[in-house]
Amino acid sequence: MFKVKYNILLSKLMKDNILKSIHNHNTRQNLNTNYFIQGINNNYGKFKLSYLGPVIWNKLPNEIKSISSLAIF
């Protein structure tokens, strides 16, 4: 999710699938650091990066999400 945020993800297909889920509008919980969590229809969907990545990323503290260096992150 860090690589998606800073546009350094290697796989274009994976990047396109995750970027479709970025939450673009401001809400009280968003603060421009969270990703939108896509709805899923089956148990298989719970293990896809496009679902699990945003779930884990959104649970991180904002101080960690604001780090701009991959080595420090």
N, C-alpha and C positions, 0 to 999 in steps of 0.2 A: 504494500500500500504506500510505503514511503516512495518507492520508485515510480508509482503511478502519479503521486502528488507532484514530484519534481520532474516528470516526463523523461525518465531514464529506463523505463521498462523495456526489455529486449523484444519480447514477442508482440508484434503488432496486433495479432488476433486477440490475445489475452488483454492487452491494453484497451482495445476498442470495446470489449465486453464489459470491462470494469468502468471505463469512463462514461458509459451510458448510464451508470448508476450514481454518478456524482450528484449530490444535492446542491442545486444551483441557487436556491432562494434562501433568504435569511429567515430563520426562526429563532425562538428563544434558546432552543437546545443546540442549534447548529453552530453558531459562532464561526462559520466558514472553516471549520476544522474537521467536520464529520462527513461521512459518506452516507448516501441514501441506501437503505437495505432493501433489496428487491424481494418481492414476494416469491415464495416457492410453492410448488404444487406436490412435491413428493420428497421422500427421505433422501434420495440421491442429491437433490438440490442443496441440502444442508452442508454438503462436503465440497461444493464448488467454490473456487477462489472468488468468484463474483459475489457470493453470499457471505462466506466465512471471513474473507479479508476485511470487508467493511465492519462486520460484527466485532472482530478483535480490535481493529483500528479505533472504532468509536469508544471502546472501553479504556483506551490509554489516556493518561492525564494530558491536558493541553500543553504542559511544559515539554513533554516528550514529543508530541506531535509537531511542535514548532521548531524542533531541531532541524537545521538545514544541511548538515553534513552526514552522509551515509556512514562514514567511519565512526562518528560520535554516536549516531543513532544506534 
